[in-house]
Amino acid sequence: MSDMDISVASAQALSGGHSRETWLVTCADNRRVVLRFGGAHSHIEAAILSRSKTVVPVPEVIACGAGFLVSEFVEGQTLEELLRAGIAAGEGEALAAQLGQSAAAIGTVEFDRSGFFTDGDLSVGKTLPQAHQLAPLCAEWLSKSGRFTSSETERWKAQCAQNFEILTPLNQISRLVHSDMNPKNIIVDRVDGGWKLKAFIDWEFAHSGCPFADVGNFCRFASEYPKGFLRSFVKAFEDAAPLTTEEWQQQARVLDMIALSDLASRPVGHVVGDKAAALIRSWTANGIPPLV
């Protein structure tokens, strides 16, 4: 791409992305862009960004090639940074409502079936419904992790099996799911005296499925949010979502069991993996908690 063929003034490694390196690059003309490389499917992520920008703010794609993606740098801070610094209750609930509405908007993008994207046209490959994947996938990841005893793995697998039926009504839902909706992947900024969503970033796990999964993901570590934040988020999502069910909040929790198990497969000492493992043990011992 000709307009990117300029010298680089500096580059800084950024966190974010499980399978890709991410860098903040300052060009000689003072433009700042984000370079992600190392993934084999950058063209798919670029297509996801192009599709999702019709409903929510995302970084603009500047260039894409074999194993790399260049996008605009979005000014602001992550929601994780904002929550760590602290936010006033009223402002927090207003921002949470905005995020809930935006999470619902992502789920308005429809596909012909559920599964993972296979090309730059966002064709969806055939896969088993998530209800059928729940128990075997979760047991496989826990067994490989080395964190859990065989009895702990069996109890978690049994809990997954017990929740098989609650997911079956969702098998035919095929809408856009960000699939990593947590505070480090949400950019916010102060605008006109209030906090505003600037962009959802890091779409490498996005797929076609049930949008409740994004709510389960966002609500995973509930203790890290200020009082009232998640309740505002969940209500706004429910009010704006293109579809819900009577059991949607519990379904959101169960859908997140898959991602939790994947996270817990990270090596001991991995911060998020350690937190996921603790949550799995808590859910196994005390049952799956309400969403809010």
Contacts in CASP RR format, 6 or more apart in sequence:
PFRMAT RR
TARGET T0000
AUTHOR 0000-0000-0000
METHOD contacts of the structure
MODEL  1
MSDMDISVASAQALSGGHSRETWLVTCADNRRVVLRFGGAHSHIEAAILS
RSKTVVPVPEVIACGAGFLVSEFVEGQTLEELLRAGIAAGEGEALAAQLG
QSAAAIGTVEFDRSGFFTDGDLSVGKTLPQAHQLAPLCAEWLSKSGRFTS
SETERWKAQCAQNFEILTPLNQISRLVHSDMNPKNIIVDRVDGGWKLKAF
IDWEFAHSGCPFADVGNFCRFASEYPKGFLRSFVKAFEDAAPLTTEEWQQ
QARVLDMIALSDLASRPVGHVVGDKAAALIRSWTANGIPPLV
1 62 0 8 1.000
1 63 0 8 1.000
1 70 0 8 1.000
4 33 0 8 1.000
4 62 0 8 1.000
4 63 0 8 1.000
4 70 0 8 1.000
6 27 0 8 1.000
6 28 0 8 1.000
6 29 0 8 1.000
7 27 0 8 1.000
7 28 0 8 1.000
8 25 0 8 1.000
8 26 0 8 1.000
8 27 0 8 1.000
8 28 0 8 1.000
9 26 0 8 1.000
9 27 0 8 1.000
9 28 0 8 1.000
9 30 0 8 1.000
10 25 0 8 1.000
10 26 0 8 1.000
11 23 0 8 1.000
11 24 0 8 1.000
11 25 0 8 1.000
11 26 0 8 1.000
11 35 0 8 1.000
12 23 0 8 1.000
12 24 0 8 1.000
13 21 0 8 1.000
13 22 0 8 1.000
13 23 0 8 1.000
14 22 0 8 1.000
14 23 0 8 1.000
14 24 0 8 1.000
14 34 0 8 1.000
15 22 0 8 1.000
15 184 0 8 1.000
16 22 0 8 1.000
16 184 0 8 1.000
16 185 0 8 1.000
16 202 0 8 1.000
17 36 0 8 1.000
17 202 0 8 1.000
17 204 0 8 1.000
18 204 0 8 1.000
18 205 0 8 1.000
19 38 0 8 1.000
19 39 0 8 1.000
19 204 0 8 1.000
20 36 0 8 1.000
20 37 0 8 1.000
20 38 0 8 1.000
20 39 0 8 1.000
20 204 0 8 1.000
21 36 0 8 1.000
21 37 0 8 1.000
21 38 0 8 1.000
22 34 0 8 1.000
22 35 0 8 1.000
22 36 0 8 1.000
23 34 0 8 1.000
23 35 0 8 1.000
23 36 0 8 1.000
24 32 0 8 1.000
24 33 0 8 1.000
24 34 0 8 1.000
24 73 0 8 1.000
25 32 0 8 1.000
25 33 0 8 1.000
25 34 0 8 1.000
25 35 0 8 1.000
26 32 0 8 1.000
27 33 0 8 1.000
32 73 0 8 1.000
33 62 0 8 1.000
33 70 0 8 1.000
33 71 0 8 1.000
33 72 0 8 1.000
33 73 0 8 1.000
34 59 0 8 1.000
34 70 0 8 1.000
34 71 0 8 1.000
34 72 0 8 1.000
34 73 0 8 1.000
35 68 0 8 1.000
35 69 0 8 1.000
35 70 0 8 1.000
36 42 0 8 1.000
36 45 0 8 1.000
36 68 0 8 1.000
36 69 0 8 1.000
36 70 0 8 1.000
36 71 0 8 1.000
37 67 0 8 1.000
37 68 0 8 1.000
37 69 0 8 1.000
38 67 0 8 1.000
38 68 0 8 1.000
39 67 0 8 1.000
39 204 0 8 1.000
40 67 0 8 1.000
41 117 0 8 1.000
42 64 0 8 1.000
42 65 0 8 1.000
42 66 0 8 1.000
42 67 0 8 1.000
42 68 0 8 1.000
42 69 0 8 1.000
43 64 0 8 1.000
43 65 0 8 1.000
43 119 0 8 1.000
43 120 0 8 1.000
44 117 0 8 1.000
44 118 0 8 1.000
44 119 0 8 1.000
44 120 0 8 1.000
44 122 0 8 1.000
45 69 0 8 1.000
45 203 0 8 1.000
45 204 0 8 1.000
45 206 0 8 1.000
46 61 0 8 1.000
46 64 0 8 1.000
46 69 0 8 1.000
46 120 0 8 1.000
47 117 0 8 1.000
47 120 0 8 1.000
47 121 0 8 1.000
47 122 0 8 1.000
48 117 0 8 1.000
48 122 0 8 1.000
48 176 0 8 1.000
48 203 0 8 1.000
48 206 0 8 1.000
49 58 0 8 1.000
49 59 0 8 1.000
49 60 0 8 1.000
49 61 0 8 1.000
49 71 0 8 1.000
49 203 0 8 1.000
50 61 0 8 1.000
51 109 0 8 1.000
51 122 0 8 1.000
51 176 0 8 1.000
52 58 0 8 1.000
52 106 0 8 1.000
52 109 0 8 1.000
52 176 0 8 1.000
52 200 0 8 1.000
52 203 0 8 1.000
52 206 0 8 1.000
53 60 0 8 1.000
54 109 0 8 1.000
55 105 0 8 1.000
55 106 0 8 1.000
55 107 0 8 1.000
55 108 0 8 1.000
55 109 0 8 1.000
56 102 0 8 1.000
56 105 0 8 1.000
56 106 0 8 1.000
56 197 0 8 1.000
56 200 0 8 1.000
57 74 0 8 1.000
57 102 0 8 1.000
57 197 0 8 1.000
57 198 0 8 1.000
57 199 0 8 1.000
57 200 0 8 1.000
58 199 0 8 1.000
58 200 0 8 1.000
58 201 0 8 1.000
58 203 0 8 1.000
59 71 0 8 1.000
59 72 0 8 1.000
59 73 0 8 1.000
59 74 0 8 1.000
59 199 0 8 1.000
59 201 0 8 1.000
60 71 0 8 1.000
60 72 0 8 1.000
61 69 0 8 1.000
61 70 0 8 1.000
61 71 0 8 1.000
62 70 0 8 1.000
62 71 0 8 1.000
62 72 0 8 1.000
63 69 0 8 1.000
63 70 0 8 1.000
64 70 0 8 1.000
74 187 0 8 1.000
74 198 0 8 1.000
74 199 0 8 1.000
74 201 0 8 1.000
75 189 0 8 1.000
75 198 0 8 1.000
76 187 0 8 1.000
76 188 0 8 1.000
76 189 0 8 1.000
76 198 0 8 1.000
77 187 0 8 1.000
77 188 0 8 1.000
77 189 0 8 1.000
78 183 0 8 1.000
78 184 0 8 1.000
78 185 0 8 1.000
78 186 0 8 1.000
78 187 0 8 1.000
78 188 0 8 1.000
79 99 0 8 1.000
79 183 0 8 1.000
79 184 0 8 1.000
79 186 0 8 1.000
79 187 0 8 1.000
79 188 0 8 1.000
80 182 0 8 1.000
80 183 0 8 1.000
80 184 0 8 1.000
80 186 0 8 1.000
82 183 0 8 1.000
82 188 0 8 1.000
82 195 0 8 1.000
83 183 0 8 1.000
83 224 0 8 1.000
83 225 0 8 1.000
83 226 0 8 1.000
86 226 0 8 1.000
87 95 0 8 1.000
87 195 0 8 1.000
87 226 0 8 1.000
89 226 0 8 1.000
89 227 0 8 1.000
89 228 0 8 1.000
91 194 0 8 1.000
91 195 0 8 1.000
92 195 0 8 1.000
92 226 0 8 1.000
92 229 0 8 1.000
92 232 0 8 1.000
93 228 0 8 1.000
93 229 0 8 1.000
93 232 0 8 1.000
94 194 0 8 1.000
94 195 0 8 1.000
94 232 0 8 1.000
95 188 0 8 1.000
95 194 0 8 1.000
95 195 0 8 1.000
95 196 0 8 1.000
95 197 0 8 1.000
96 225 0 8 1.000
96 228 0 8 1.000
96 229 0 8 1.000
96 230 0 8 1.000
96 232 0 8 1.000
96 233 0 8 1.000
96 236 0 8 1.000
97 232 0 8 1.000
97 233 0 8 1.000
97 235 0 8 1.000
97 236 0 8 1.000
98 196 0 8 1.000
98 197 0 8 1.000
98 236 0 8 1.000
99 186 0 8 1.000
99 197 0 8 1.000
99 218 0 8 1.000
99 233 0 8 1.000
99 236 0 8 1.000
100 233 0 8 1.000
100 234 0 8 1.000
100 236 0 8 1.000
100 237 0 8 1.000
100 240 0 8 1.000
101 236 0 8 1.000
101 237 0 8 1.000
101 239 0 8 1.000
101 240 0 8 1.000
102 197 0 8 1.000
102 200 0 8 1.000
103 178 0 8 1.000
103 181 0 8 1.000
103 211 0 8 1.000
103 214 0 8 1.000
103 215 0 8 1.000
103 218 0 8 1.000
103 233 0 8 1.000
103 237 0 8 1.000
104 211 0 8 1.000
104 236 0 8 1.000
104 237 0 8 1.000
104 239 0 8 1.000
104 240 0 8 1.000
104 241 0 8 1.000
104 242 0 8 1.000
105 240 0 8 1.000
106 175 0 8 1.000
106 176 0 8 1.000
106 177 0 8 1.000
106 178 0 8 1.000
106 200 0 8 1.000
106 211 0 8 1.000
106 214 0 8 1.000
107 175 0 8 1.000
107 176 0 8 1.000
107 177 0 8 1.000
107 211 0 8 1.000
107 214 0 8 1.000
107 241 0 8 1.000
107 242 0 8 1.000
108 175 0 8 1.000
108 176 0 8 1.000
108 242 0 8 1.000
109 175 0 8 1.000
109 176 0 8 1.000
110 174 0 8 1.000
110 175 0 8 1.000
110 176 0 8 1.000
111 122 0 8 1.000
111 124 0 8 1.000
111 174 0 8 1.000
111 175 0 8 1.000
111 176 0 8 1.000
111 208 0 8 1.000
111 209 0 8 1.000
112 124 0 8 1.000
112 174 0 8 1.000
113 124 0 8 1.000
113 125 0 8 1.000
113 126 0 8 1.000
113 174 0 8 1.000
113 208 0 8 1.000
114 124 0 8 1.000
114 127 0 8 1.000
114 129 0 8 1.000
114 130 0 8 1.000
114 171 0 8 1.000
114 172 0 8 1.000
114 173 0 8 1.000
114 174 0 8 1.000
114 207 0 8 1.000
114 208 0 8 1.000
114 209 0 8 1.000
114 210 0 8 1.000
115 124 0 8 1.000
115 125 0 8 1.000
115 126 0 8 1.000
115 127 0 8 1.000
115 174 0 8 1.000
115 207 0 8 1.000
115 208 0 8 1.000
115 209 0 8 1.000
116 124 0 8 1.000
116 125 0 8 1.000
116 127 0 8 1.000
116 207 0 8 1.000
116 208 0 8 1.000
117 123 0 8 1.000
117 124 0 8 1.000
117 125 0 8 1.000
117 206 0 8 1.000
117 207 0 8 1.000
117 208 0 8 1.000
118 124 0 8 1.000
118 125 0 8 1.000
124 174 0 8 1.000
124 207 0 8 1.000
124 208 0 8 1.000
127 133 0 8 1.000
129 167 0 8 1.000
129 168 0 8 1.000
129 170 0 8 1.000
129 171 0 8 1.000
130 167 0 8 1.000
130 170 0 8 1.000
130 171 0 8 1.000
130 209 0 8 1.000
130 210 0 8 1.000
130 255 0 8 1.000
130 258 0 8 1.000
131 164 0 8 1.000
131 165 0 8 1.000
131 167 0 8 1.000
131 168 0 8 1.000
131 170 0 8 1.000
131 171 0 8 1.000
132 164 0 8 1.000
133 258 0 8 1.000
134 160 0 8 1.000
134 161 0 8 1.000
134 163 0 8 1.000
134 164 0 8 1.000
134 167 0 8 1.000
134 254 0 8 1.000
134 257 0 8 1.000
134 258 0 8 1.000
135 157 0 8 1.000
135 160 0 8 1.000
135 161 0 8 1.000
135 164 0 8 1.000
137 258 0 8 1.000
137 261 0 8 1.000
137 262 0 8 1.000
138 156 0 8 1.000
138 157 0 8 1.000
138 160 0 8 1.000
138 257 0 8 1.000
138 258 0 8 1.000
138 260 0 8 1.000
138 261 0 8 1.000
139 153 0 8 1.000
139 154 0 8 1.000
139 156 0 8 1.000
139 157 0 8 1.000
139 160 0 8 1.000
141 261 0 8 1.000
141 262 0 8 1.000
141 264 0 8 1.000
141 265 0 8 1.000
142 148 0 8 1.000
142 152 0 8 1.000
142 153 0 8 1.000
142 156 0 8 1.000
142 157 0 8 1.000
142 261 0 8 1.000
142 264 0 8 1.000
142 265 0 8 1.000
142 280 0 8 1.000
143 150 0 8 1.000
143 153 0 8 1.000
144 265 0 8 1.000
145 264 0 8 1.000
145 265 0 8 1.000
145 266 0 8 1.000
145 277 0 8 1.000
146 268 0 8 1.000
147 264 0 8 1.000
147 268 0 8 1.000
147 277 0 8 1.000
148 156 0 8 1.000
148 264 0 8 1.000
148 277 0 8 1.000
148 280 0 8 1.000
152 281 0 8 1.000
152 284 0 8 1.000
155 284 0 8 1.000
156 261 0 8 1.000
156 280 0 8 1.000
156 284 0 8 1.000
159 257 0 8 1.000
159 283 0 8 1.000
159 284 0 8 1.000
159 287 0 8 1.000
159 288 0 8 1.000
160 257 0 8 1.000
163 254 0 8 1.000
163 257 0 8 1.000
163 288 0 8 1.000
166 247 0 8 1.000
166 250 0 8 1.000
166 251 0 8 1.000
166 254 0 8 1.000
167 251 0 8 1.000
167 254 0 8 1.000
167 255 0 8 1.000
169 245 0 8 1.000
169 251 0 8 1.000
170 209 0 8 1.000
170 210 0 8 1.000
170 212 0 8 1.000
170 245 0 8 1.000
170 251 0 8 1.000
170 255 0 8 1.000
173 209 0 8 1.000
173 210 0 8 1.000
173 211 0 8 1.000
173 243 0 8 1.000
174 208 0 8 1.000
174 209 0 8 1.000
175 208 0 8 1.000
175 209 0 8 1.000
175 210 0 8 1.000
175 211 0 8 1.000
175 242 0 8 1.000
176 206 0 8 1.000
176 208 0 8 1.000
176 209 0 8 1.000
176 211 0 8 1.000
177 206 0 8 1.000
177 207 0 8 1.000
177 208 0 8 1.000
177 209 0 8 1.000
177 210 0 8 1.000
177 211 0 8 1.000
177 213 0 8 1.000
177 214 0 8 1.000
178 185 0 8 1.000
178 200 0 8 1.000
178 203 0 8 1.000
178 205 0 8 1.000
178 206 0 8 1.000
178 214 0 8 1.000
178 217 0 8 1.000
179 205 0 8 1.000
179 206 0 8 1.000
179 207 0 8 1.000
179 213 0 8 1.000
179 214 0 8 1.000
179 217 0 8 1.000
179 259 0 8 1.000
180 202 0 8 1.000
180 203 0 8 1.000
180 204 0 8 1.000
180 205 0 8 1.000
180 217 0 8 1.000
181 200 0 8 1.000
181 214 0 8 1.000
181 215 0 8 1.000
181 217 0 8 1.000
181 218 0 8 1.000
182 217 0 8 1.000
182 218 0 8 1.000
182 220 0 8 1.000
183 224 0 8 1.000
184 202 0 8 1.000
185 200 0 8 1.000
185 201 0 8 1.000
185 202 0 8 1.000
186 197 0 8 1.000
186 199 0 8 1.000
186 200 0 8 1.000
186 201 0 8 1.000
187 197 0 8 1.000
187 198 0 8 1.000
187 199 0 8 1.000
187 200 0 8 1.000
187 201 0 8 1.000
188 195 0 8 1.000
188 196 0 8 1.000
188 197 0 8 1.000
188 198 0 8 1.000
189 195 0 8 1.000
189 196 0 8 1.000
189 198 0 8 1.000
190 196 0 8 1.000
210 251 0 8 1.000
210 255 0 8 1.000
211 241 0 8 1.000
211 242 0 8 1.000
212 248 0 8 1.000
212 251 0 8 1.000
212 252 0 8 1.000
212 255 0 8 1.000
213 252 0 8 1.000
213 255 0 8 1.000
213 256 0 8 1.000
213 259 0 8 1.000
215 233 0 8 1.000
215 234 0 8 1.000
215 237 0 8 1.000
215 249 0 8 1.000
215 252 0 8 1.000
215 291 0 8 1.000
216 252 0 8 1.000
216 253 0 8 1.000
216 255 0 8 1.000
216 256 0 8 1.000
216 291 0 8 1.000
217 256 0 8 1.000
217 259 0 8 1.000
218 230 0 8 1.000
218 233 0 8 1.000
219 230 0 8 1.000
219 233 0 8 1.000
219 234 0 8 1.000
219 252 0 8 1.000
219 253 0 8 1.000
219 256 0 8 1.000
219 291 0 8 1.000
219 292 0 8 1.000
220 256 0 8 1.000
220 259 0 8 1.000
220 260 0 8 1.000
220 279 0 8 1.000
221 275 0 8 1.000
221 279 0 8 1.000
222 230 0 8 1.000
222 289 0 8 1.000
222 292 0 8 1.000
230 291 0 8 1.000
230 292 0 8 1.000
231 292 0 8 1.000
234 249 0 8 1.000
234 291 0 8 1.000
234 292 0 8 1.000
238 244 0 8 1.000
238 248 0 8 1.000
241 248 0 8 1.000
245 251 0 8 1.000
249 290 0 8 1.000
249 291 0 8 1.000
249 292 0 8 1.000
250 288 0 8 1.000
250 290 0 8 1.000
250 291 0 8 1.000
252 291 0 8 1.000
253 288 0 8 1.000
253 289 0 8 1.000
253 290 0 8 1.000
253 291 0 8 1.000
254 288 0 8 1.000
257 283 0 8 1.000
257 288 0 8 1.000
260 276 0 8 1.000
260 279 0 8 1.000
260 280 0 8 1.000
261 276 0 8 1.000
261 280 0 8 1.000
263 272 0 8 1.000
263 273 0 8 1.000
263 275 0 8 1.000
263 276 0 8 1.000
264 273 0 8 1.000
264 276 0 8 1.000
264 277 0 8 1.000
264 280 0 8 1.000
266 272 0 8 1.000
266 273 0 8 1.000
266 276 0 8 1.000
268 274 0 8 1.000
283 289 0 8 1.000
END
